[in-house]
Amino acid sequence: MIHDRYPRQPGLLAWRLNRALEYIDANLSNRIQLVELARAAGFSRMHFARLFRVSTGLRPHEFVLRRRVDRAKWLLVHSQSSVASIARQSGFSTHAHFTNVFRELVGQPPASWRRANGSASQSSSPRPALGGLDSRVFEIVSNASVNVGPRG
C-alpha cells in the first residue's frame, strides 16, 4: 500500500505553517477566526487546529494570544502610547482582557512590566528581538524537520 511506503509525518508543511504565521502577523490587531486562519493554510478548521498544535505545541488561539502579548511588550518599551491603546493595537478587545492575559503569560501587569523594562525614551531598537515562542517557531519554520511534534 502506498501509505506504508511513505508514512506521513505529523504537523504542517513549512510553507503552510509560514502562510498561517504570516496571516497571524498581518492580522494581529484584528479578530482572527480559526476558519480564516485554516483557509489561509488550505485546511478545514479542525484539521488545521490539530496540525497547528502538533507543529507549534500550542492551540491556534493560545499562539495568537502569545503573539499579541509579544507585540504588546515591544510597544510598551518602544512607544509612549497608553496601555489601553497598546491593548487595542495588539488586538485585544478590552483593556481588562489584555491585562489578564498579559499577567497570566508574563507574570505581572503591563504597566508594571513597562516600568521594569524601560520605555520609548530609553530604547532605540527598531523591532522586537526573537525570544521565547518566536525563536521556537522561527526554528521550526527554518528547519527541514518542520513536521516533527513539540519538543519535550
C-alpha angles and dihedrals in degrees: 000000000000094000091059093055095047109036113196115239114221123252138040124312112251095253092050092048089048091052091051093048092047090050091050093049093045092050102033095120091050132066108278114205121200092232091057093047091049090049090053089056094041101248141109115264099256096039090051093048091054095046093044091054092050090050099045105020090238136087111249093252092051090049092050092049091051091049089050091051090048090053091046092051090053092048092047090058100035104039137048094221118131119263089248091053091048089051090057093043089052093053102258114140095214138024090233093055090048092051093048094048092043092050091048094050101034102030099239138053118275096250092052091046090051092053091049095047104041133252140252093283091057101047135058102179108133097211141014117277118237110258140147110347094009094056092048093051091044088053092048092050094043097050126077089231094073093136098064120109126250117304115245 
